[in-house]
Amino acid sequence: MDRRAVGAKESARAGRYWWDGAADAYQAEHGEFLRDAGFVWSPEGLDEAEARLLGDVTDARVLEIGCGAGQCSRWLRTQGVAEVVAFDLSWRQLQHSRRIDEQTDLRVPTVQADAQRLPFAADSFDVVFSAFGAFPFVPAAESALAEAARTLRPGGRFVFSVTHPIRWCFPDDPTEHGLTVRQSYFDRRAYVEEDEDGRAIYAEHHHTIGDWVRGIVSAGLVLRDLIEPEWPEDNDQVWGGWGPVRGRIIPGTAVFSAVKP
């Protein structure tokens, strides 16, 4: 484990390597919570069926960034969306998406791609979203947000959820031991795991609230809301560093909602 700067290419390579190796275990552990056709914004359980952060998606053309196995996009298919397209960096995650497509007969068109360089034309989508997808793993928040905004039509909506930046200060521990500040909030060096040759095999990046807001503004978007989901009383699951002990004291997730003028 190390804290160091990681560039775009190294970060993408590490993300692809990690998620191809972790996809099976991830879907086995969290698939029931995510549901084959379900739209959960965060480990707190904030559900789009109630939150409606995307607004009325009827007849909309929608893009999901960092889709994993496509659960969110598949749920949108049940809501009258005209078209939904999804992508992920991990081929293995997309194989799980295809598996669920065949099991549910709710098919989501997917492509393997990097959020830092989107293979879509400008002004292509009415709604762009990411539910804990690619954004925690990109080194440059501004460039990734600009790419998402580029694909959005004027008047369109962009909503994404990420690890709440305050979490960077604390250990990745869901118990009381995880409530002690260990690192500066302003330390933007990535969390990196390396192989024996010093190559990154996992890289997660930290951006402050201000970094995200500046990225949204510089992308030409207007920030409409910032949601910090509270931990619900009926959710007793632990998901990595998320859980009820810490979740009822400090926020674990930030959801940014913006529009393109």
Secondary structure as GFF3:
##gff-version 3
##sequence-region A 1 261
A	DSSP	beta_strand	2	4	.	.	.	ID=ss1
A	DSSP	alpha_helix	8	34	.	.	.	ID=ss2
A	DSSP	alpha_helix	48	51	.	.	.	ID=ss3
A	DSSP	beta_strand	61	65	.	.	.	ID=ss4
A	DSSP	alpha_helix	71	77	.	.	.	ID=ss5
A	DSSP	beta_strand	83	88	.	.	.	ID=ss6
A	DSSP	alpha_helix	91	104	.	.	.	ID=ss7
A	DSSP	beta_strand	110	112	.	.	.	ID=ss8
A	DSSP	beta_strand	125	131	.	.	.	ID=ss9
A	DSSP	three_ten_helix	135	137	.	.	.	ID=ss10
A	DSSP	alpha_helix	141	150	.	.	.	ID=ss11
A	DSSP	beta_strand	152	163	.	.	.	ID=ss12
A	DSSP	three_ten_helix	165	169	.	.	.	ID=ss13
A	DSSP	three_ten_helix	176	179	.	.	.	ID=ss14
A	DSSP	beta_strand	190	194	.	.	.	ID=ss15
A	DSSP	beta_strand	200	204	.	.	.	ID=ss16
A	DSSP	alpha_helix	209	218	.	.	.	ID=ss17
A	DSSP	beta_strand	222	227	.	.	.	ID=ss18
A	DSSP	alpha_helix	244	247	.	.	.	ID=ss19
A	DSSP	beta_strand	253	259	.	.	.	ID=ss20
###
